[in-house]
Amino acid sequence: MAEPQGWIDCHDPFGRDRSMTVLVEDDRVLLVAPPGESAVMSVTQTRRLHHLLDQAADRV
C-alpha cells in the first residue's frame, strides 16, 4: 500500500483550490494530480514539490 510522503496546495486553471499528493509505494514514487485537471503552481509550490519528490526518491 502506498504511504503518503506529502502534498502541495495548488490551483486549477480556474483558480479553485486543489492539491497534488506524493506517495511512496515499494520502489516507486507516485505523483497524484487533481483528477481531470491541470495543476497551476507558484514558484514556491514548485520548489516544495521538488523537495517532496527528492525525499520520496531517497526513501525508495
C-alpha beads as a LAMMPS data file, in Angstrom:
LAMMPS data file: protein, C-alpha beads

60 atoms
59 bonds

1 atom types
1 bond types

-500.0 500.0 xlo xhi
-500.0 500.0 ylo yhi
-500.0 500.0 zlo zhi

Masses

1 110.0

Atoms # bond

1 1 1 0.000 0.000 0.000
2 1 1 1.246 3.497 -0.833
3 1 1 2.455 5.680 2.015
4 1 1 1.843 9.442 1.878
5 1 1 5.031 11.460 1.561
6 1 1 3.261 14.826 1.499
7 1 1 1.078 17.148 -0.518
8 1 1 1.253 20.576 -2.125
9 1 1 -1.523 23.115 -2.389
10 1 1 -2.122 24.314 -5.932
11 1 1 -4.921 25.687 -8.101
12 1 1 -6.652 24.576 -11.237
13 1 1 -6.741 26.891 -14.300
14 1 1 -9.935 28.486 -12.909
15 1 1 -8.323 29.427 -9.584
16 1 1 -10.044 26.743 -7.487
17 1 1 -8.052 25.238 -4.628
18 1 1 -6.589 21.822 -5.429
19 1 1 -3.660 19.731 -4.238
20 1 1 -1.047 17.341 -5.564
21 1 1 -0.010 14.353 -3.465
22 1 1 3.301 12.488 -3.416
23 1 1 3.119 8.822 -2.369
24 1 1 5.760 6.122 -1.968
25 1 1 4.902 2.501 -2.756
26 1 1 7.655 -0.117 -2.538
27 1 1 10.277 1.099 -5.031
28 1 1 8.020 3.601 -6.815
29 1 1 7.101 7.255 -6.355
30 1 1 3.538 8.234 -7.261
31 1 1 2.511 11.792 -8.084
32 1 1 -1.268 12.233 -7.829
33 1 1 -2.548 15.325 -9.617
34 1 1 -6.055 16.794 -9.350
35 1 1 -8.395 14.413 -11.225
36 1 1 -9.042 15.613 -14.768
37 1 1 -7.374 18.945 -14.026
38 1 1 -4.169 20.816 -14.579
39 1 1 -2.204 21.946 -11.542
40 1 1 -1.199 25.605 -11.521
41 1 1 1.637 26.215 -9.032
42 1 1 3.671 29.181 -7.883
43 1 1 7.467 29.090 -7.810
44 1 1 7.334 28.305 -4.073
45 1 1 4.899 25.440 -4.617
46 1 1 7.104 24.078 -7.412
47 1 1 10.130 24.139 -5.097
48 1 1 8.140 22.322 -2.413
49 1 1 7.130 19.665 -4.951
50 1 1 10.778 19.275 -5.939
51 1 1 11.730 18.823 -2.284
52 1 1 8.981 16.235 -1.686
53 1 1 9.969 14.281 -4.787
54 1 1 13.620 14.281 -3.640
55 1 1 12.579 12.992 -0.228
56 1 1 10.419 10.307 -1.803
57 1 1 13.250 9.220 -4.113
58 1 1 15.545 8.891 -1.097
59 1 1 13.029 6.549 0.582
60 1 1 12.853 4.079 -2.309

Bonds

1 1 1 2
2 1 2 3
3 1 3 4
4 1 4 5
5 1 5 6
6 1 6 7
7 1 7 8
8 1 8 9
9 1 9 10
10 1 10 11
11 1 11 12
12 1 12 13
13 1 13 14
14 1 14 15
15 1 15 16
16 1 16 17
17 1 17 18
18 1 18 19
19 1 19 20
20 1 20 21
21 1 21 22
22 1 22 23
23 1 23 24
24 1 24 25
25 1 25 26
26 1 26 27
27 1 27 28
28 1 28 29
29 1 29 30
30 1 30 31
31 1 31 32
32 1 32 33
33 1 33 34
34 1 34 35
35 1 35 36
36 1 36 37
37 1 37 38
38 1 38 39
39 1 39 40
40 1 40 41
41 1 41 42
42 1 42 43
43 1 43 44
44 1 44 45
45 1 45 46
46 1 46 47
47 1 47 48
48 1 48 49
49 1 49 50
50 1 50 51
51 1 51 52
52 1 52 53
53 1 53 54
54 1 54 55
55 1 55 56
56 1 56 57
57 1 57 58
58 1 58 59
59 1 59 60
